[in-house]
Amino acid sequence: MDATGNPYRIYRVTWIILLIITVAMLASESFHLPRIFLIVFLLAFMMVKASMIGGNFMHLRYERPSLAVMVAAGILVTSLILYSFISREFRHIVERLSN
């Protein structure tokens, strides 16, 4: 419970921040930014959103730091594995389209 006695305030504030970030991510495409900057921007805010969701809605904020490190390591390993498969497939598709 927070100082005002409302136990759901943190969830409302988190939801509003997530909504603002999501709208910013959707609107970023219309600014015609360089592709690499757009990708870095979107990935950074996706990580912020994932951290907020994990910390507040999954209550990882109140767990021991070692549990948060294990979750982060799992996400990192999964991301690297997906990247390795997706990048290989992407190169294959580009090669097929250029022929």
C-alpha positions in Angstrom: 0.0 0.0 0.0 1.3 3.5 -0.7 1.3 6.5 1.6 -2.2 7.6 0.5 -3.7 4.2 1.4 -4.5 3.2 -2.2 -2.9 -0.2 -3.0 -3.8 0.0 -6.7 -2.1 3.4 -7.4 1.1 1.8 -8.6 -0.8 -0.3 -11.1 -2.7 2.7 -12.5 0.5 4.7 -12.8 2.3 1.8 -14.5 -0.5 1.3 -16.9 -0.5 5.0 -17.8 3.2 5.0 -18.4 3.0 1.9 -20.5 0.2 3.5 -22.5 2.3 6.6 -23.2 5.3 4.5 -24.2 3.1 2.4 -26.5 1.6 5.5 -28.2 5.2 7.0 -28.6 6.4 3.7 -30.2 3.4 3.7 -32.6 3.9 7.4 -33.5 7.7 7.0 -34.0 7.1 5.4 -37.4 5.5 8.6 -38.7 8.6 10.7 -37.9 10.6 9.0 -40.7 13.6 8.4 -38.6 16.7 6.6 -39.9 16.0 2.9 -39.7 18.8 2.0 -37.3 17.7 4.8 -34.9 14.1 3.6 -35.1 15.1 0.0 -34.3 17.2 1.1 -31.3 14.5 3.4 -30.1 11.8 0.6 -30.3 14.1 -2.0 -28.7 15.0 0.3 -25.8 11.4 1.1 -25.1 10.4 -2.5 -25.4 13.0 -3.3 -22.7 11.7 -0.6 -20.5 8.1 -1.9 -20.9 9.2 -5.4 -20.1 11.0 -4.3 -17.0 8.0 -2.3 -15.8 5.7 -5.2 -16.4 8.0 -7.7 -14.8 8.7 -5.4 -11.8 5.2 -4.2 -11.1 2.7 -6.7 -12.4 4.8 -9.8 -11.8 6.1 -8.5 -8.5 9.7 -9.1 -9.4 10.5 -5.7 -7.8 10.0 -7.3 -4.4 12.1 -10.4 -5.0 15.7 -11.1 -4.3 18.1 -9.6 -6.9 19.3 -13.0 -7.8 15.8 -13.9 -9.2 15.7 -10.8 -11.3 19.2 -11.7 -12.7 18.0 -15.2 -13.6 14.9 -13.8 -15.4 17.1 -11.2 -17.2 19.6 -13.9 -18.2 16.8 -16.1 -19.5 15.4 -13.2 -21.6 18.9 -12.4 -22.9 19.6 -16.0 -23.9 16.2 -16.4 -25.6 16.8 -13.2 -27.5 20.2 -14.3 -28.7 18.8 -17.7 -29.9 15.9 -16.0 -31.7 18.3 -13.5 -33.2 20.5 -16.2 -34.6 17.6 -18.0 -36.2 15.9 -14.9 -37.5 19.1 -13.3 -38.9 20.0 -16.5 -40.8 16.5 -16.8 -42.2 16.4 -13.1 -43.2 19.7 -13.5 -45.1 18.2 -16.5 -46.9 15.1 -14.5 -47.9 17.2 -11.6 -49.1 19.3 -13.9 -51.3 16.2 -15.6 -52.8 14.6 -12.2 -53.6 17.7 -10.8 -55.2 18.0 -13.8 -57.7 
